[in-house]
């Protein structure tokens, strides 16, 4: 867990959340699903002028109206309260009523016209013998408003089929201009600048596009759990606010640099200057972007001016990058650690060392006999497994623990910043892609065993964040490792299935089956990891 003393910005308590509910009213058309949307008042305190789904805050009366609503067997009390709130808001804002008469017949326009949108909702329905259709309202998603915003809501996004024979009429107070729109058209209009929507609405519509019918949406929600839960985070991209969900690559980095959600961290990739992640951790990305390196190789500077620095992965032999590393540390480099010997990680070590007056030691594991010709590396000192590298000055202390992690390369190591629960993963864990396991120096069983080792380290050191050699910081470290391991084993199952389907085939034959979800242009690269899976499958078969 990161020490509060190492955070870059004073923290503040985000605004409290308020319970609310919103509902996507859907209908089928020959062209596909349409959703009912409406424009909020330009004077609204939250998202003025935005096109939204009807909804609003949950009232105490909503929880007291359970007996007046239908209910599914698995629908919990809170879900039913939320459904009733959404039904009420749909009526008050758009005059749409999800309800039936006692005999099961649908409400009519005359029933709706007899109700007053300003009067207590449930009491009016009860007086007219109307049963609310809570059982017809399903949970699609659960959104919690971003931590940086002054007004925040804890709101399920519900879905229901639009009742037949009803026409939405806006209240002309909170909502205006009700419109039926296909999700893809709403997104295109937003992109064109004439249909403003806020982030949760956009992301919900993006996911809604994949469903062919209303029935398909309702079936997907039948298990009574939201399809996703999100409290977005925001950073700066090109000088503008940019928001992200938990599965988006920058999310973990934003959680590390600004836990309370302040929009202060820039996400732009650049190689000119080091980016502060914590007071004692900075990242300088080498100018070597590419298919294999993503935005470039990340060099990390651990420590402070007082303690001196340990440089992790000095990167390729690029004079400008090496000069920037030296400048960023003021030459106060106590050690240079290479996570492994690949040419985008270790060649910068000797030139960087040569710039320093006291020649800091280059640490790592020597490359194995199986290493490629471009990956030869001999450190000044060979690291020991579980060794501690410590920087201290008076009461200030930063400790890196070495963990041997062969798999991507035979001489791969990871490092844990013990006091702050950070894992420097080198190429063992990446953000945005899976690492290549290239035999013979790469070995799949060793890679999976190393993942297990890192998982145990997460428990031991309360590791929350992973700092990879390529891409942004990853959050939720234990879950990220578990998902990566599951992904590898799932891929291995596909490789095994391809081998069974074409028993006389070659890796070139199998890759099209095992990597059918991958761009064919990447198959030549995927062949390396496929071979590692084949080697592991064959080794397990003879045990």
C-alpha positions as MATLAB code, in Angstrom:
seq = 'XXXXXXXXXXXXXXXXXXXXXXXXXXXXXXXXXXXXXXXXXXXXXXXXXXXXXXXXXXXXXXXXXXXXXXXXXXXXXXXXXXXXXXXXXXXXXXXXXXXXXXXXXXXXXXXXXXXXXXXXXXXXXXXXXXXXXXXXXXXXXXXXXXXXXXXXXXXXXXXXXXXXXXXXXXXXXXXXXXXXXXXXXXXXXXXXXXXXXXXXXXXXXXXXXXXXXXXXXXXXXXXXXXXXXXXXXXXXXXXXXXXXXXXXXXXXXXXXXXXXXXXXXXXXXXXXXXXXXXXXXXXXXXXXXXXXXXXXXXXXXXXXXXXXXXXXXXXXXXXXXXXXXXXXXXXXXXXXXXXXXXXXXXXXXXXXXXXXXXXXXXXXXXXXXXXXXXXXXXXXXXXXXXXXXXXXXXXXXXXXXXXXXXXXXXXXXXXXXXXXXXXXXXXXXXXXXXXXXXXXXXXXXXXXXXXXXXXXXXXXXXXXXXXXXXXXXXXXXXXXXXXXXXXXXXXXXXXXXXXXXXXXXXXXXXXXXXXXXXXXXXXXXXXXXXXXXXXXXXXXXXX';
ca = [
       0.000    0.000    0.000;
       1.407    3.389   -1.015;
       2.591    5.551    1.855;
       0.527    8.771    2.027;
       3.792   10.686    2.445;
       4.790    9.702   -1.092;
       1.641   10.994   -2.820;
       2.222   13.953   -5.094;
      -0.830   16.003   -4.089;
      -2.669   16.781   -0.854;
      -5.728   14.559   -0.731;
      -9.332   15.649   -0.224;
     -12.531   13.783    0.456;
     -14.655   13.376   -2.695;
     -18.223   14.632   -2.490;
     -20.627   12.067   -1.000;
     -22.808   10.112   -3.400;
     -26.595   10.296   -3.577;
     -28.747    7.295   -4.498;
     -30.464    7.613   -7.872;
     -31.799    5.476  -10.712;
     -32.046    5.866  -14.470;
     -33.703    3.678  -17.076;
     -33.078    2.921  -20.726;
     -36.460    2.488  -22.384;
     -35.892    0.338  -25.469;
     -37.865   -0.639  -28.528;
     -37.174   -2.832  -31.556;
     -37.152   -1.462  -35.114;
     -36.280   -3.117  -38.438;
     -32.929   -1.316  -38.260;
     -32.164   -2.405  -34.706;
     -32.681   -1.246  -31.115;
     -33.693    2.314  -30.366;
     -33.399    3.960  -26.955;
     -35.432    6.868  -25.606;
     -33.334    9.885  -24.703;
     -34.146   13.398  -23.619;
     -32.274   16.673  -23.196;
     -31.698   18.051  -19.718;
     -32.493   21.652  -18.915;
     -29.718   24.138  -19.670;
     -30.057   25.348  -16.071;
     -29.768   21.879  -14.500;
     -27.213   21.591  -11.719;
     -25.847   18.332  -13.150;
     -24.969   17.816  -16.847;
     -26.919   20.830  -18.167;
     -27.966   20.441  -21.795;
     -26.871   16.809  -22.009;
     -28.955   14.115  -23.674;
     -29.676   11.477  -21.042;
     -31.955    8.594  -20.136;
     -34.861    9.494  -17.825;
     -34.102    9.169  -14.145;
     -33.381   10.960  -10.912;
     -32.968   10.619   -7.176;
     -34.547    7.840   -5.133;
     -37.274    8.991   -2.737;
     -38.225    7.415    0.579;
     -41.652    6.741   -0.917;
     -40.074    4.475   -3.567;
     -38.982    2.014   -0.904;
     -42.450    2.090    0.645;
     -44.212    1.111   -2.590;
     -42.969   -2.487   -2.892;
     -46.406   -3.955   -2.286;
     -47.702   -1.955   -5.224;
     -45.267   -3.434   -7.724;
     -44.685   -6.733   -9.470;
     -41.441   -8.422   -8.570;
     -39.155  -11.149   -9.923;
     -38.168  -13.976   -7.596;
     -34.503  -12.931   -7.613;
     -35.124   -9.187   -7.451;
     -33.753   -7.825   -4.174;
     -35.338   -5.072   -2.091;
     -32.858   -2.446   -3.260;
     -33.300   -3.465   -6.883;
     -37.050   -3.144   -6.558;
     -36.740    0.278   -4.925;
     -34.492    1.391   -7.782;
     -36.926    0.027  -10.360;
     -39.838    1.897   -8.746;
     -37.775    5.101   -8.674;
     -37.012    4.712  -12.377;
     -40.678    4.057  -13.170;
     -41.688    7.169  -11.214;
     -39.054    9.350  -12.866;
     -40.029    8.121  -16.349;
     -43.585    9.161  -15.630;
     -42.747   12.532  -14.067;
     -40.238   13.517  -16.752;
     -41.671   11.947  -19.908;
     -45.198   10.768  -19.126;
     -44.237    7.133  -19.764;
     -45.792    4.713  -17.278;
     -44.582    1.153  -16.708;
     -47.671   -0.227  -14.984;
     -50.660   -2.505  -15.475;
     -54.208   -2.826  -14.235;
     -55.072   -5.514  -11.710;
     -56.255   -7.784  -14.541;
     -52.832   -7.508  -16.212;
     -53.922   -5.171  -18.994;
     -51.597   -2.320  -19.981;
     -52.290    1.242  -18.939;
     -53.842    3.463  -21.577;
     -53.265    7.063  -22.560;
     -56.455    7.901  -20.650;
     -54.965    6.357  -17.486;
     -51.839    8.450  -17.914;
     -53.771   11.627  -18.642;
     -55.702   11.167  -15.389;
     -52.519   11.239  -13.336;
     -50.799   14.404  -12.108;
     -47.026   14.420  -12.650;
     -46.586   16.812   -9.739;
     -48.642   14.853   -7.190;
     -47.449   11.861   -5.098;
     -46.910    9.089   -7.619;
     -47.542    5.819   -5.786;
     -50.689    7.083   -4.052;
     -52.235    8.095   -7.386;
     -51.466    4.722   -8.957;
     -52.916    2.912   -5.966;
     -56.083    5.001   -6.138;
     -56.588    3.974   -9.767;
     -55.781    0.308   -9.126;
     -52.520    0.340  -11.066;
     -49.736   -2.137  -10.329;
     -46.215   -0.888  -11.099;
     -44.226   -3.127  -13.455;
     -41.092   -3.462  -11.333;
     -40.604   -7.034  -12.551;
     -40.134   -5.695  -16.093;
     -37.206   -3.459  -15.118;
     -33.739   -5.056  -15.138;
     -30.299   -3.902  -13.990;
     -27.929   -3.247  -16.876;
     -25.034   -1.444  -15.181;
     -23.990    0.373  -12.032;
     -22.291    3.764  -12.285;
     -20.783    5.830   -9.487;
     -20.046    9.420  -10.425;
     -16.381   10.316  -10.847;
     -14.547   11.381   -7.689;
     -13.591   14.791   -9.081;
     -17.128   16.076   -9.617;
     -18.910   18.288   -7.063;
     -22.219   16.393   -7.360;
     -22.019   12.618   -7.268;
     -24.562    9.843   -7.640;
     -24.636    6.115   -7.004;
     -26.922    5.048   -9.809;
     -27.945    1.807  -11.499;
     -28.632    2.043  -15.220;
     -31.793   -0.032  -15.664;
     -33.455   -1.312  -18.842;
     -37.062   -1.976  -19.770;
     -39.109   -2.440  -22.896;
     -41.070    0.677  -23.884;
     -44.813    0.073  -23.282;
     -46.823   -0.127  -26.494;
     -49.245    2.653  -27.330;
     -47.497    5.324  -25.236;
     -45.867    8.496  -26.529;
     -43.241   10.324  -24.478;
     -44.035   13.943  -23.651;
     -41.324   15.923  -21.852;
     -42.235   17.879  -18.739;
     -40.546   20.973  -20.272;
     -39.095   21.711  -16.859;
     -36.331   19.174  -16.228;
     -36.411   17.401  -19.581;
     -36.881   18.535  -23.163;
     -36.925   17.093  -26.699;
     -37.525   13.358  -26.153;
     -36.081   11.427  -29.090;
     -35.800    7.803  -30.155;
     -32.311    7.057  -31.425;
     -30.184    4.059  -32.293;
     -27.082    3.848  -30.092;
     -24.666    4.140  -33.012;
     -26.472    7.206  -34.349;
     -26.417    8.918  -30.957;
     -22.676    8.275  -30.714;
     -22.079    9.614  -34.227;
     -24.092   12.754  -33.500;
     -22.156   13.288  -30.276;
     -18.894   12.940  -32.187;
     -20.152   15.513  -34.695;
     -20.822   17.926  -31.832;
     -24.602   18.229  -31.971;
     -25.777   15.645  -29.419;
     -23.905   16.247  -26.162;
     -23.693   13.280  -23.764;
     -21.692   12.648  -20.612;
     -19.211    9.810  -20.177;
     -21.437    7.119  -18.580;
     -24.088    7.659  -21.254;
     -21.506    7.309  -24.013;
     -19.998    4.144  -22.625;
     -23.419    2.596  -22.016;
     -24.478    3.262  -25.598;
     -21.195    1.823  -26.886;
     -21.964   -1.461  -25.151;
     -25.621   -1.421  -26.137;
     -24.625   -1.449  -29.826;
     -23.745   -5.152  -29.772;
     -27.313   -6.300  -28.989;
     -29.598   -7.134  -31.892;
     -32.901   -6.893  -30.010;
     -34.525   -5.719  -26.805;
     -35.020   -9.344  -25.813;
     -31.278   -9.950  -26.132;
     -30.587   -7.062  -23.753;
     -33.126   -8.254  -21.197;
     -31.806  -11.818  -21.371;
     -28.280  -10.560  -20.723;
     -29.543   -8.853  -17.569;
     -31.626  -11.769  -16.300;
     -29.009  -12.932  -13.767;
     -29.829   -9.889  -11.588;
     -26.274   -8.520  -11.536;
     -25.022   -5.443  -13.394;
     -23.038   -6.240  -16.516;
     -20.431   -3.775  -15.296;
     -19.746   -1.512  -12.333;
     -17.673    1.620  -12.758;
     -16.510    4.722  -10.944;
     -14.515    6.469  -13.708;
     -11.305    8.404  -13.237;
     -10.067   11.396  -15.194;
      -6.659   12.605  -16.316;
      -5.268   15.063  -18.804;
      -4.724   14.088  -22.430;
      -3.633   16.765  -24.844;
      -4.415   19.296  -22.138;
      -8.074   18.206  -21.973;
      -9.977   16.126  -19.432;
     -10.169   12.466  -20.453;
     -12.194    9.874  -18.544;
     -11.616    6.160  -18.222;
     -13.279    3.042  -16.854;
     -11.554    0.379  -14.783;
     -10.615   -1.781  -17.782;
      -9.044    1.131  -19.672;
      -5.244    1.197  -19.756;
      -4.729    4.522  -17.908;
      -7.094    3.764  -15.008;
      -4.522    2.221  -12.662;
      -2.078    5.067  -13.214;
      -4.742    7.618  -12.312;
      -5.566    5.648   -9.168;
      -1.890    5.700   -8.178;
      -1.148    9.338   -8.907;
      -4.418   10.821   -7.677;
      -6.363    8.432   -5.416;
      -8.969   11.074   -4.575;
      -9.739   11.729   -8.246;
      -8.297   15.197   -8.773;
      -7.584   15.843  -12.468;
      -3.876   16.591  -12.201;
      -1.989   13.818  -14.015;
      -0.996   14.002  -17.679;
      -1.345   10.788  -19.676;
       0.451   11.983  -22.822;
       3.354    9.772  -23.838;
       6.570   11.714  -24.329;
      10.282   11.062  -23.960;
      11.568   14.526  -23.093;
      11.219   14.535  -19.329;
      10.541   12.206  -16.421;
       6.942   11.838  -15.250;
       6.369   11.833  -11.501;
       4.169    8.952  -10.334;
       4.974    9.384   -6.636;
       7.472   11.571   -4.817;
       9.902    8.656   -4.866;
       9.068    7.140   -8.271;
       9.434    8.706  -11.704;
       9.187    7.239  -15.199;
      11.124    8.260  -18.289;
       9.990    6.562  -21.485;
      12.592    5.848  -24.142;
      11.912    7.134  -27.682;
      11.550    3.621  -29.117;
       7.805    3.122  -29.738;
       6.753    0.174  -31.854;
       4.685   -2.981  -32.154;
       6.834   -4.787  -29.583;
       7.488   -1.816  -27.277;
       4.162    0.054  -27.282;
       4.781    3.729  -26.469;
       8.414    2.898  -25.616;
      10.472    1.265  -22.892;
       9.820    2.673  -19.429;
      12.874    3.461  -17.322;
      12.017    4.004  -13.666;
      13.833    6.207  -11.173;
      13.301    5.106   -7.576;
      14.433    7.354   -4.741;
      14.798   11.057   -4.063;
      17.502   13.701   -4.248;
      18.297   12.991   -0.607;
      18.666    9.199   -0.918;
      20.000    9.001   -4.453;
      18.390    6.829   -7.097;
      18.163    3.292   -8.405;
      17.502    3.242  -12.145;
      15.420    0.294  -13.324;
      15.779   -0.663  -17.014;
      17.941    2.097  -18.540;
      16.614    1.023  -21.932;
      18.259    0.946  -25.353;
      21.598    2.536  -26.130;
      20.067    5.874  -27.031;
      22.319    8.805  -26.164;
      19.481   11.292  -25.716;
      17.515    8.974  -23.415;
      20.598    8.132  -21.358;
      21.401   11.823  -21.039;
      17.910   12.538  -19.779;
      18.181    9.766  -17.179;
      21.431   11.270  -15.942;
      19.957   14.763  -15.855;
      16.781   13.624  -14.063;
      18.837   12.046  -11.291;
      21.452   14.780  -11.125;
      23.983   11.977  -11.464;
      23.033   10.654   -7.999;
      22.641    7.075   -9.239;
      23.390    4.426   -6.616;
      22.666    1.387   -8.795;
      21.389    0.437  -12.242;
      19.134   -2.649  -12.382;
      18.223   -4.456  -15.593;
      15.129   -6.660  -15.322;
      16.471   -8.732  -18.226;
      18.854   -8.570  -21.140;
      16.651   -7.762  -24.133;
      17.956   -4.972  -26.384;
      15.338   -2.413  -25.346;
      16.173   -2.837  -21.634;
      19.865   -3.351  -20.848;
      22.133   -1.739  -23.486;
      21.750    1.702  -21.905;
      23.333    0.514  -18.651;
      27.010    0.883  -19.567;
      26.703    4.337  -21.194;
      24.672    5.595  -18.208;
      27.210    4.175  -15.780;
      30.010    5.904  -17.700;
      28.384    9.324  -17.150;
      28.493    8.919  -13.366;
      31.605    9.900  -11.424;
      31.390    7.041   -8.938;
      30.319    4.382  -11.512;
      27.247    2.805   -9.853;
      27.099   -0.992  -10.130;
      25.025   -2.578  -12.872;
      22.887   -5.297  -11.314;
      20.850   -8.135  -12.795;
      21.218  -11.716  -13.935;
      23.637  -12.645  -16.714;
      21.991  -13.789  -19.910;
      21.653  -17.547  -20.282;
      23.205  -19.628  -23.035;
      19.779  -19.669  -24.692;
      19.676  -15.857  -25.101;
      19.645  -14.335  -28.557;
      22.783  -12.711  -29.921;
      21.299   -9.243  -29.367;
      20.486  -10.040  -25.729;
      23.898  -10.746  -24.271;
      24.351   -9.150  -20.839;
      26.841   -9.470  -18.004;
      26.118   -7.400  -14.867;
      28.774   -6.066  -12.533;
      27.127   -8.112   -9.818;
      24.601  -10.923  -10.036;
      21.495  -10.312   -7.984;
      20.285  -12.828   -5.435;
      16.680  -13.962   -5.232;
      14.863  -12.076   -2.421;
      17.807   -9.674   -2.104;
      17.038   -6.192   -0.740;
      18.398   -3.043   -2.376;
      18.000   -0.125   -0.004;
      18.236    3.648   -0.332;
      18.315    5.583    2.936;
      18.844    9.099    4.228;
      18.082    9.785    7.871;
      14.477    8.586    8.375;
      13.791    8.242    4.633;
      13.959    4.698    3.269;
      13.109    2.985   -0.016;
      13.681   -0.768   -0.363;
      13.566   -2.814   -3.570;
      13.152   -6.567   -3.159;
      14.385   -8.792   -5.982;
      12.179  -11.647   -7.219;
      13.481  -14.057   -9.853;
      10.834  -14.406  -12.592;
      12.099  -16.477  -15.536;
       9.674  -17.027  -18.388;
       9.793  -14.071  -20.761;
      13.558  -14.398  -20.558;
      15.641  -16.878  -18.591;
      17.317  -14.027  -16.672;
      14.204  -11.966  -15.927;
      13.710  -10.398  -12.488;
      10.981   -8.228  -11.001;
      11.343   -5.777   -8.119;
       8.997   -4.827   -5.278;
       9.182   -1.386   -3.682;
       8.431   -2.799   -0.265;
       7.367    0.333    1.628;
       4.829    1.351   -1.044;
       3.560   -1.978   -2.362;
       4.654   -1.399   -5.966;
       5.725   -4.126   -8.391;
       8.171   -3.240  -11.175;
       7.322   -6.028  -13.588;
       9.731   -5.482  -16.486;
       8.301   -7.401  -19.454;
       6.725  -10.133  -17.328;
       3.459   -8.161  -17.058;
       2.566   -5.442  -19.558;
      -0.328   -2.993  -19.894;
      -2.285   -3.317  -23.126;
      -0.850   -6.611  -24.367;
       0.526   -9.951  -23.220;
       4.264  -10.470  -23.279;
       5.904  -12.722  -25.849;
       7.339  -16.018  -24.617;
       9.990  -16.888  -27.197;
      11.691  -20.274  -26.792;
      14.281  -21.373  -25.988;
      15.147  -18.432  -23.716;
      11.451  -17.976  -22.990;
       9.610  -20.862  -21.357;
       5.885  -21.025  -20.627;
       5.848  -23.197  -17.510;
       8.491  -20.996  -15.934;
       6.428  -17.944  -16.893;
       3.289  -19.303  -15.214;
       5.249  -20.332  -12.127;
       6.655  -16.804  -11.929;
       3.146  -15.368  -12.075;
       2.279  -17.518   -9.069;
       5.382  -16.184   -7.316;
       4.279  -12.610   -7.994;
       0.789  -13.387   -6.780;
       2.205  -14.531   -3.459;
       4.331  -11.383   -3.310;
       1.172   -9.309   -3.701;
      -0.255  -10.917   -0.594;
       2.974  -10.577    1.361;
       3.651   -6.937    0.519;
       0.100   -5.617   -0.054;
       0.925   -4.781   -3.660;
      -1.773   -2.688   -5.314;
       0.008   -1.417   -8.436;
       2.176   -2.872  -11.195;
       4.634   -0.626  -13.037;
       5.406   -2.366  -16.349;
       8.245   -1.744  -18.791;
       5.694   -0.836  -21.458;
       2.440    1.052  -20.941;
       0.709    2.795  -18.066;
       0.609    1.650  -14.441;
      -1.768   -1.231  -13.746;
      -4.018   -1.172  -10.681;
      -5.680   -4.006   -8.747;
      -2.436   -5.989   -8.978;
      -3.662   -9.365   -7.603;
      -6.649   -9.373   -9.957;
      -4.487   -8.315  -12.914;
      -2.112  -11.223  -12.302;
      -4.972  -13.697  -11.885;
      -6.611  -12.504  -15.110;
      -3.314  -12.732  -16.980;
      -2.748  -16.287  -15.800;
      -6.296  -17.268  -16.760;
      -5.794  -15.671  -20.181;
      -2.615  -17.673  -20.739;
      -4.285  -20.941  -19.805;
      -7.297  -20.139  -21.972;
      -4.944  -19.505  -24.887;
      -3.162  -22.763  -24.136;
      -6.479  -24.606  -24.312;
      -7.041  -23.113  -27.773;
      -3.560  -24.184  -28.844;
      -4.257  -27.724  -27.616;
      -7.583  -27.740  -29.464;
      -5.859  -26.581  -32.663;
      -3.269  -29.349  -32.330;
      -6.049  -31.917  -31.926;
      -8.003  -30.497  -34.856;
      -4.942  -30.678  -37.111;
      -2.753  -33.422  -35.638;
      -0.343  -33.407  -38.572;
      -0.161  -29.650  -38.761;
       2.585  -27.136  -38.121;
       2.585  -24.082  -35.852;
       1.723  -22.047  -38.944;
      -1.405  -24.193  -39.335;
      -2.343  -23.949  -35.665;
      -1.901  -20.198  -35.218;
      -4.964  -19.368  -37.321;
      -7.124  -21.494  -35.018;
      -5.510  -20.646  -31.691;
      -5.270  -16.890  -32.400;
      -8.465  -16.416  -34.406;
      -9.304  -13.462  -32.130;
      -6.043  -11.689  -33.005;
      -5.204   -9.503  -35.996;
      -3.615  -11.845  -38.597;
      -0.846   -9.293  -39.054;
       0.313  -10.213  -35.540;
       0.358  -13.956  -36.169;
       4.102  -14.031  -36.983;
       4.734  -12.615  -33.497;
       2.108  -14.867  -31.910;
       3.904  -17.882  -33.374;
       6.629  -17.445  -30.759;
       4.256  -17.775  -27.809;
       2.331  -20.520  -29.610;
       5.558  -22.534  -29.800;
       6.067  -21.978  -26.066;
       2.570  -23.338  -25.426;
       3.250  -26.320  -27.717;
       6.464  -27.092  -25.834;
       4.615  -26.965  -22.513;
       1.713  -29.105  -23.758;
       4.107  -31.753  -25.071;
       6.179  -31.680  -21.859;
       3.078  -32.145  -19.707;
       1.915  -35.015  -21.902;
       5.021  -37.108  -21.211;
       5.006  -36.643  -17.442;
];
